[in-house]
């Protein structure tokens, strides 16, 4: 299953990030959108995420791994036709098609990962999948940079989308299923005991939209950065993701989700205020790069669910969490776009408020791996995480299993 998820994940990540690198400049230069329209287009992009609970019902007709592959094919189809439509309505239509494919893939990808790997393995697997996806994105970024000199947006979208389609069709011929895995609930599971997971997903959706929509639009509209510079920034982000994701997985195993996610929320408060009040373009670019690093800390939400949910609920609960994440992801771009028209600083100030809320709720995280009465404070744990100093063995934090070599062997098979 690891190789299957790796190939699909790399193709989906490369497709999405290639589309993302092109989209803002394409929307501004060719379609000529304003701040409200860019927010509306991103709200439309997130609607399929809100509808990702439907993936649970599609599993009545499709095996989960095949739904993953078909979703990647649809993602590629949406990318392929993006450059054909130069009107705002056409932009919304192709964005929606692309997004249905991506969000249904993400739902099944997360679900299959937490089903097939245990609690100490899954942070490593999530980090590796993101890391290899980032490596592919570096290559895609270089390809887009080269193509920007020799061809049009339309042709670049077509080449990128066609590659993704071919990859998804090929993966339909492979069956990686382990028949001994627990059967999953094929209906929506919404349980009171998972309430904190739902709240954190909602708040994570707001954070994600400030980063993916308004931070990059700030660089393009406010500071006038062109496609080649934006692509270069993304390449730097991908390189850092590839290098740092293994450290993030180790931090989750060693320090736990509460410390890692708290560090993310606290850092976002500073970053969002920086977007709003710092007027130096290269400092803002630096903030954007830091933002992309902390974005990867969100894998802690998936590992937190895995440690607290019943095994048979993992697939359905992942879909519910993904859907809740996209309630805010639909609202924030639209609301933020209207705020942008009043003052471009307002979306970042709203993001600061949500980051404070996220920091508060993150302190409530408690699993069988972390006992609240004995656990380290956020500041103490974050200090150790930042400096890399180890915590003495007290039985409080997650101990890294001695079988990491065994995991590497498992992933090769």
N, C-alpha and C positions, 0 to 999 in steps of 0.2 A: 504493500500500500504506500510505503514511503516514496518509492520511485514514481509511482503513479501520481501522487499528490505533488511531488516535486516538479515533474514535467508540466502538468497542468498549471501549477502555481506560477512557474516561471513565465509561461506563455501568457497567462491572464495578467500578471503583474506588468510584463513588458508592454502588452497591449494597452492596458489602462494608463500606465505612466507615459507611454508615447502619446496617447490621446491627450492626456493632461498637459504635457509639455507644449503641444500644438494648440490646444483649445483656446486659452486666454488670448494669445496673440491673433489667432484666426478669428475669434469672435470680435475682437476690437478692430482689426485691420480690414477684414473682409465683410463681416456682417454689420460692423459699426454699432455695437451694443453700448448701452450706458450702464451705470452702476445698478439701477433697479433691474434691468434686463439680465445682467450677469447673475444677480441673485436669484431671479426667477428661473433662469436656465439651470442653475445648480439645485434649486428646489425640485424641479422636474427630474433631474438626475437622481435625486434621493427618493422619489416616490416608489420605485421598484424595491428599494431597501425596506420601506415601510410595508410593502406587500410580500416580503420574503417569507412570511409565515405560510404562504401558499405552497412553498416547497414541500412542506410536510404532507400536503394532500397529493402532490404530484408523485410522492413516493408510493402511493397506492398503485401506480401504473408503471413506474420506472425504478430500477435499482438506484441507490444513492450515488454510486460511482459513475453510472451512465448519465444521470442528471447533471453531475459535475462537468462531464465532457460536452454534453449538448449546450450547457450554459456558456462554455468557452467559445463554441461555434457561434452562438448568437452574439456574444460580445464582439467577435471579429466581424460579423456582418454589420453591426452598428457602426464600427469604426470605418469599414470600407466605404460606406455611402455618405459619411459625414461631409467630405469635401465636395460632394455633388450639389448639395443644397446650400445656397448662399443667403437665403432669407432667414429671418428670426424664427418663423414658424418651422422651417425645415431644420434649423439648428435644434429646436426643442424636440422634434420628432426623432432625429437620429440619436440625440442624447438619451432619450428614453429607451430606444432599442438597445443601444450599447449597455445601458445601465441595468436593464433586466438581466442580461447575460452575466454581467459582473457580479451583481448582488446575489443571484441564485448560486453562482459558483462559490462565492465567499461563505454563504450559509452552509453548503455541503462540505466545503473544504475544512472549516472549523469543526463541524460535527464529526467528520471522519477522523480528524486528528485526535480529538479527545476520546473517541471510541477505541481507536487502535493502539494508543500509547498511554502508559500509566502516568501518575502525577509527577514523577521525577523526570520522565522522558519527554513529556509534552512541551515543557518550556524550551528544551533543546531543539525539538522538532519544529516548533513554531518559529524559533529564532533562525534555524537553518533555512527553512522555507523562505522567510523574509530576506535572509542574507543572500541566498542564491537568486531570488527575485531582483534584489538590488543590483547584483552583478550583471544580470541580463539587462536591467534598466540602464546601466552604464553604457553597454554596447548599443542599445536602442538610442540613447541620447547622442552618442557619437554618430550613428547612422542619420538621425534627424538633422544634426548639425551639418553633415556633409550634404544631405539632400536639400537643405535650405539654400545652398549655393547653386544647385543645378536643376531643380524642378519646383513645381507648384505645391501649395497646400493640398490640393485635390489628389495629386499623384502620391504624395507622401502618406496621406490617410489610406489610400487604396493599398499601397504596398504593405503597410503595417497591418491592416485588417485582414488581408489575404493570408499573410503568414499565420495569424492567430486561428483563422478558419481551418487551414490545412492541419495545424497541430491538433485542434480539437477533434477533427474527423478521424485522424490517426488513432487517438486515444480511445475512441469508441470501440476499437477492435481488441482492446486489452481488458482482461478481467482479473483484478487484484484482490478479490473478495476472500476473506477468511470466514468460512461457514460456521466456525465455532464462536463468533462474536455474539454477545447478548442481543436479542431482538429489541428494536427500538419502538417506542410508542409512535404510531402513525396518526396522531392527533395532537392538537395544541395542548401543551401542559403549562398551566399558569398556576404556580403554587405560592402560597403566602411565605413559605420559608425561604424563597429565593428573592424576596423583595429588595434586598440590598443590591443584588446583582442587577435587577431591573433599573433601580435608581442610578447606579453608577454607569450603566449603559446609556441611559438618557442624557446624563451630563457629559459623557464621552462624545456623544453625537454633536453637542453644541461646540465642544472644543475642536472637533475634527473639521467642522465647517468654517470656523474662523481661520484655521490654517489653510485648508485646501481651496477656499473661495476668496476670502478677503485679503489674506496676507499676500498671495501671489498677485491679485488684482491691484493691490497697493503698489507693488513694484512696477507693474506694467502701466497703470494709469497715472499714478502720482509722480513716479520717478522716470517714466518713459523707457524702461528697459525693453530691448528688442528680443526677438525669438532666440538668437544665438546666445545672448547673455543668459536668458532665462534657462535655456537648455543646459548651459554650462553649470548654472547653480544646481539644477536637478542632478547632474552627473556627480557633483561634489556630495550632494545629499545621499545618493545611492552608494557611493564609495564608503562614506562613513557608516551607512546602514550595514553594509557588508562586513566592515571591520568590527563594529561595535555590538552587533546582535548576539554573538556568542557570549559577550560579557553580560548582556542583559539577561540572558537565560540563566547564567550562573548566579547572577544577583537574585533572581526570583527563587532559585533553589536554596540559596544561602540565607537571604534576608527576609524573604517572603513578600507576598503581594502588597501588604499594607505599607511597608517602607518604600517599595519601588513606586507604587502608584501615588503615594503621598509626595514623593520627590517630584514626580511629573506635575502634579497639580500646583505645588508651590512654585515650581519654575515657570509654569504658564502665567501665573499672576504677574511675574516680572516681565516676561516676554510680551504679553499683550499690552501692558502699560508702555513698554518700549516702542511697540508699533504705533501707539497713539501719540506719543510725545517726543520721540527722537526724530529729527529731521535730516539726518545724514544718511544718504542712500546706502552706503557700504556698511554702516552699522546695522541698518535695517536688514540688509542681506545676511549679515552675520546672525541676527536674531532669527531669521527664517531658517538658516541652516541648523541652529540649535533647536528650533521648534521641530524640525524633521527628525532629529535624534530622539527627543522626548516622545514623539509620536509613536515610536516603536515600543515604548513601555506598556502600551495598551494590551499586549498579549497577556499581561497579568490578569485581565478580566476573564479570559478564557480559562486560565489555569485555576483561578479562584472558583469558577463554576465547577470545574472538574473535581475539586477537593470537597465540595459541599453538596453536590447533586447526586441523586440515585443514578447508577449507570444506565438504566433503561430510559431515563429522562434526558440524557445528554443531547441527543439529536434534536428533540423537540424544544428543549429549553434554550439551546443555542439559537434556534430560529426565532423564538420569542424575544430573546435578548437583542438579536440583530434587528428585529422589527421595532422594538422600543427605542433602540439607538437612532433609528431613522425617523421617529416621530419628531424629535428635535432637529434632525438633519433636514427635514422638509420645511419646518417652520423657520429656522434660523436664517437660511439664505434669503428667503422672501422678506422676512422682517428686517434682516440686516441690510438688504438692498434698499429698502425704504429709508432706513436710518442713514445709509451712505449718501443718499440724495440730500439729506439735511446737513450732515457733517460726517466726513469719512472717518473721523476718530470714534464715532459712537459704537459701531460694531465691536471694536476692540475693547471698549469700556464694558460693554455687555458681557463679552467673553471673560473679562477679568472677574466679574461678579459670579459667573457660573464656575469659574476655576476655584474661587473661594468656597463655594458650596461643595464642589467635588472634594476639596481637601478635608472639609468637615466630615462628609459621609465616609470617606476612605478610612478615617480613624475607627470606624465601626467594624472593619473587616476582622473576622476571627474564624479560623479553621482549626481542624484537629492538629494542625502543624504549628499553631501559634496560640499560646494561652494568654489571654488579655491581662490577667493579673500579674504575670511575670514578664510580659513582653517589653522590649526596649521602647523608649520614647521615639517619636518620629525624628527629632533632631539628632539623637544619639545614633540611631540606625542610619539616617541619611548621611551623617558625617562619616561613618565607617564606610558606607557605600561609595561616597565621592573620593575619599582618600585611599580606598582599597585595603584598609587595615582589616584584618580578620577579627571576628568575634570569638572569644574563648568559648569552648564547648560548655554550654549550660543546659542543653536540651530545650532551649527556648525557640531558637530559629530552626528552619529546615536544615537538616544535615544533607549535604550532597552525597548521594549514594556512591558507594565504592565501585559500583558497576558501570561507570561511564564507558570503560573499554568494551563491556558487554553490549552497551547500547550502540556503540559505533559498529560492532559486528552485526547487530540486528538490522541497522539501517542499510548495511551493504547487501543484505539478503532480500 
